[in-house]
Amino acid sequence: MRIVSAAIVAAVLAVSPASAQHVMHKSLYERLGGVDAIRAVVDDFVGNVAADKRINTFFAKADIPRLKRNLVDQICQGTGGPCTYTGRGMKEVHAGMGIRSSHFNALVGDLGKSLKKFKVPRREQRELVAILAPMKKDIVTR
């Protein structure tokens, strides 16, 4: 699993301007470390959600392997990777669940724990959250 750290970026910048240009133009998907790194974060994240009493009841009847696949594909696609999300739309999936902002925020917090555990740099964390945040309007219904 490869996650770019500030030290690696600094080292590359010091080595050559051409290499620096390449690093600066990498997609978020590449900077996160690709599909294997995304899969590792998703696995940990789903574990965090399962342990989170504030929201785990929403996932009690979920097909966890399918949920993980869909999350990986969604994040991979959203960050510029080669995956294609083929799951249902967020509004359809979450209809009638009564999800509140506090539930959504708990989920984001659980994701943040996993991103920190895998030492994802703050810049990439912010970019990922910015990609996922617009989904809130289709998920939160109360």
C-alpha positions as CSV (number, residue, x, y, z in Angstrom):
1,M,0.0,0.0,0.0
2,R,1.5,3.3,-1.1
3,I,0.3,6.6,0.5
4,V,2.2,9.8,-0.4
5,S,3.6,11.6,2.6
6,A,4.8,15.2,2.8
7,A,8.3,13.9,3.3
8,I,8.2,11.9,0.0
9,V,6.8,14.9,-1.9
10,A,9.6,17.1,-0.4
11,A,12.2,14.6,-1.4
12,V,10.9,14.4,-5.0
13,L,10.7,18.2,-5.2
14,A,14.4,18.3,-4.2
15,V,15.4,15.8,-6.8
16,S,14.2,17.2,-10.1
17,P,11.7,19.7,-11.4
18,A,10.4,17.2,-13.9
19,S,9.6,14.7,-11.1
20,A,8.0,17.5,-9.1
21,Q,5.7,18.4,-12.0
22,H,4.6,14.8,-12.2
23,V,3.8,14.6,-8.4
24,M,1.9,17.9,-8.6
25,H,-0.4,16.6,-11.4
26,K,-1.2,13.2,-9.9
27,S,-4.9,12.5,-9.4
28,L,-6.3,12.2,-5.9
29,Y,-6.7,8.5,-6.6
30,E,-2.9,8.2,-7.3
31,R,-2.0,10.3,-4.3
32,L,-4.2,8.1,-2.1
33,G,-2.3,5.0,-3.2
34,G,-4.7,3.5,-5.7
35,V,-7.4,0.9,-5.3
36,D,-5.5,-1.3,-2.8
37,A,-5.0,1.7,-0.4
38,I,-8.7,2.7,-0.9
39,R,-9.8,-0.8,-0.2
40,A,-7.8,-0.9,3.1
41,V,-9.3,2.4,4.3
42,V,-12.8,1.2,3.4
43,D,-12.3,-2.1,5.3
44,D,-11.2,-0.2,8.4
45,F,-13.9,2.5,7.9
46,V,-16.7,-0.2,7.8
47,G,-15.3,-1.7,11.0
48,N,-15.5,1.8,12.6
49,V,-19.1,2.1,11.5
50,A,-20.0,-1.3,12.8
51,A,-18.6,-0.3,16.2
52,D,-20.3,3.1,16.2
53,K,-23.5,2.8,18.3
54,R,-24.7,6.2,16.9
55,I,-25.1,4.7,13.4
56,N,-24.5,1.0,13.2
57,T,-28.2,0.1,13.2
58,F,-28.5,1.7,9.8
59,F,-26.1,-1.1,8.5
60,A,-27.5,-4.0,10.5
61,K,-29.1,-5.7,7.4
62,A,-26.6,-4.5,4.9
63,D,-24.8,-6.8,2.5
64,I,-21.3,-5.8,3.9
65,P,-19.2,-7.3,1.0
66,R,-21.4,-5.4,-1.5
67,L,-21.3,-2.3,0.6
68,K,-17.5,-2.4,0.7
69,R,-17.3,-3.0,-3.1
70,N,-19.6,-0.1,-3.8
71,L,-17.7,2.2,-1.4
72,V,-14.4,1.3,-3.0
73,D,-15.8,1.9,-6.5
74,Q,-17.4,5.1,-5.5
75,I,-14.3,6.5,-3.9
76,C,-12.1,5.2,-6.7
77,Q,-14.2,6.7,-9.4
78,G,-14.7,10.0,-7.6
79,T,-11.0,10.5,-7.0
80,G,-10.1,9.9,-10.7
81,G,-9.4,6.2,-10.6
82,P,-10.3,3.6,-13.2
83,C,-13.3,2.1,-11.3
84,T,-16.9,2.6,-12.2
85,Y,-19.6,2.9,-9.5
86,T,-22.6,0.8,-10.5
87,G,-24.6,1.0,-7.3
88,R,-27.9,2.8,-6.9
89,G,-28.1,6.6,-6.4
90,M,-27.7,8.0,-2.9
91,K,-31.2,9.3,-2.7
92,E,-32.7,6.0,-3.6
93,V,-30.5,3.9,-1.3
94,H,-31.2,6.1,1.7
95,A,-34.9,6.9,1.2
96,G,-37.0,6.4,4.2
97,M,-34.1,5.7,6.6
98,G,-34.6,8.9,8.6
99,I,-31.0,9.8,8.5
100,R,-30.1,13.1,10.3
101,S,-27.1,15.4,10.0
102,S,-25.8,14.0,13.2
103,H,-25.7,10.5,11.7
104,F,-24.0,11.7,8.5
105,N,-21.5,13.6,10.6
106,A,-20.8,10.5,12.7
107,L,-20.1,8.6,9.5
108,V,-17.7,11.3,8.3
109,G,-16.0,11.1,11.7
110,D,-15.6,7.3,11.3
111,L,-14.0,7.9,7.9
112,G,-11.7,10.5,9.3
113,K,-10.5,8.0,11.9
114,S,-9.5,5.5,9.2
115,L,-7.9,8.2,7.1
116,K,-5.8,9.2,10.1
117,K,-4.9,5.6,10.9
118,F,-3.5,5.2,7.4
119,K,-1.7,8.5,7.6
120,V,-3.5,10.1,4.7
121,P,-2.2,13.7,4.5
122,R,-4.6,16.5,5.4
123,R,-4.8,17.8,1.9
124,E,-6.0,14.5,0.5
125,Q,-8.4,14.1,3.4
126,R,-9.9,17.5,2.6
127,E,-10.1,16.7,-1.1
128,L,-11.9,13.4,-0.4
129,V,-14.4,14.9,2.0
130,A,-15.1,17.7,-0.6
131,I,-15.9,15.0,-3.1
132,L,-18.2,13.1,-0.7
133,A,-19.8,16.0,1.0
134,P,-22.3,16.9,-1.8
135,M,-23.9,13.5,-1.2
136,K,-25.2,14.7,2.1
137,K,-28.2,16.4,0.5
138,D,-29.3,13.1,-1.0
139,I,-28.7,11.1,2.2
140,V,-29.9,13.3,5.1
141,T,-33.7,13.4,5.1
142,R,-34.5,14.8,8.6
